[in-house]
Amino acid sequence: MTRSLIERLSMPLPLLGVTDGRDLATATTDPRNTVRAFHLDATKRRATMPLALVAEDDPELRDLIAFKLRHIGYEVITAANGPAALAAATQRPDLALLDVRMPGVSGLEVCRRLRASPDTAELPIIMISADADVRAGLDAGADDYILKPFSPRELSRRVDTLMYRRAGHHGYTAAARSSTTTSGSGMRILMVSPPGAGKGTQGTLVASHFDIPHIATGDLLREHVAHRTPLGQAVQQRLQRGELVPDTIVLDMVREAVLTALHDHGGYVLDGVPRTMAQARGLYHLGCELGAINNVVLHLKADDAELVRRMLARAAIEHRTDDTEAVIRRRLALYHEVTEPLLDWYAQRGILVSVDAMPPAEQVGREILITLEAMRPLINLVPETSRRPVNLTGLRAA
């Protein structure tokens, strides 16, 4: 039986490595598991491994979190309640994970006390919480949160992201500008367009022009389906019916790709998300976490009749069984109902660029590149509140 993609972390211990997708024998040789100078300052670094404090009253969950942290390069001390967590914090950990609700002294109070102490005021803190506790945890001074239930891979990503940010790589700006071309620096572009409008073609063109990665979520999902991964099996039937993939699955998949693109190139073109307001907000929160909010939303506009014609032609050429006319029309209906309303939100933020996608692809591509090149020098200088949306869809009519 196929396991759910988002597994409960509190599963039997022998299955943890399987869920995480890494064999225990190779975990220590995986370069992604090394601790890459994710520490606050040299005085707190240890000659061996950084120290993590795990404060969680559920003993099974506590042990499993500790088990995962050891695999990604941490020494771990654990605490079962608030007073024990405060006592353990005197050992000057490099990272703390605190459950919001602990006996004795709550995780919220522990967080406040750690922030109030000069020795731990800058300690990176992740709150382990239920959905209702998220805001309270951040208000108490936590840097980030992780919601129960969560997967071991999600835990690893949260820790890596936070420690990278706290090491001084806010928004990856300095690192990206020293390691990539000037033209690509800082361009973080979302493609919000109906199916068949040419997101893949134009996204590839834009990414190549600015020397940034093109992250196509549709291709990523199809690769998972083709390789029959747990994620692929979880979404295969939804894709065949033309339904939207659950937001949690999409954001979980996109997070790692975005993190890599920001680290290596300072930007990206993201094609395929957001398709729902939940995904849009999820991407916004991810950008806030990384100090790298998306700064352009590219909208390709085309008539439904033309979109249906294009996708049916593509389906015949590529022998794509998931692109029947019924599925195509269902996808378009979903776009108009769920995705199209996002355009107003992005327009209000001043980051929307709308282009007429009806002409030949070469002409559309030229208009996009001319517009983005004109915007690029100002994109990181003018705040969203002072920007206005760009609408080029009426040029030919005029």
Steps between C-alpha positions, in 0.01 A plus 500: 500500500630845406585715801377855530753756378486699821573227753458540871844533652388286792523173304688189612872574509616245237287672232643848550783457251261362237265795532792740480615341176858446612660172600665523840826367357531793259345774712831623637657523152218704347638856457157644577530354850818687588475807718624774268614768744141564607607655831460842648863582575836333540494512879200267514628243247613170634797302374270205424132568436253778589266438790120488471251513787177305449229579757197276444282323757403211268791258553458317170484820297790647698722199430414496132577871455832444676566199277449709185710794625792269572483380142540854365802576716384612845574394850171497691386566854136436587254627758156371591361821651553874524724511810724230355521694174610816682763302689627340179525841333791586736711268281484769228335303216527617140132421429185439705178320404225563756152353519251778566310295758725347764430430867648716772600795285349528151714514189379857448631605839827313445543689173434835667754427777764389251450821304529703819835347599818654351650152458213369286341817357621413147438124524321366187165361622243286319164446668333159465132578501145428405340731245333721760833564675699637205438871552559475874835329444624767262374776730700341783819547300542177301673523162288233335246229569421149384149360515408155623489257329816553295742284306869453585590668171291806590678517837838489325399775256370726777824464694721555195303806386504666841868437567597624156303821554647552846853453364454833319368391160180704518341481158824346366570844353872527570576138423288500187650818359853368546427163341266576210469747214394859561199459274355212696547641846180552693248391234238283676219445252169315534304384193123527559324410175236259369607158370611519138598869511870420457633509857756232424628663180516852640622387840795321337578809290493736798709266715762463228513875437555586869714191573272370774337156539162418349305303761206329330278331757307310232821335380601422857164335568511299177850378586370377834211321325733342244734371770208386717628680807268528801424859395431390142262227608323745730426748219472280187123463496448870573718592202313260273167658601633855454460578872725722708770331707463572875676819608707328768650261245580776251659734755699216654644418157563861396673607821816301438524610135461868591755474780755346262433759228541792739821359641658423161364780278324763713171460311274275294199473273228296674256348252188316620440659840320671653165366385308568821496781754641258758797432272545873436508572871728202558748635245475846656576359846789298355637819344471677835688216669781518245506878466426455129137582414398449137530831315332431161183308414480434125147446367449366145146570379326300223145405395362165616429384144864555404621328815287192431628488141863523612471232768316254276770544235771448759327191638488345151869572434629389840251213551403644839211297640424759771404769242156399373257778407288430808804521726621816326168678548490392863849641551398830341187518717714440808741772388222757460340406831805451722813650342382804306392687817868503607570756228314772692708426811827527308379811314426671833856418609631667181698199375268373222611511135227393253589412139282397203587135427292471179775600250783263398726392785802691363310829505364436850851416620646825364235707677564319827878543489480869399262566791701307759828659390342842542383406849815322616712798614219619730355171615690485829504877554132594476280353778182317409290776652637745240471272197211461256395195295606489135231406247612444141197299386336794321797609290383337174143623546629853532 
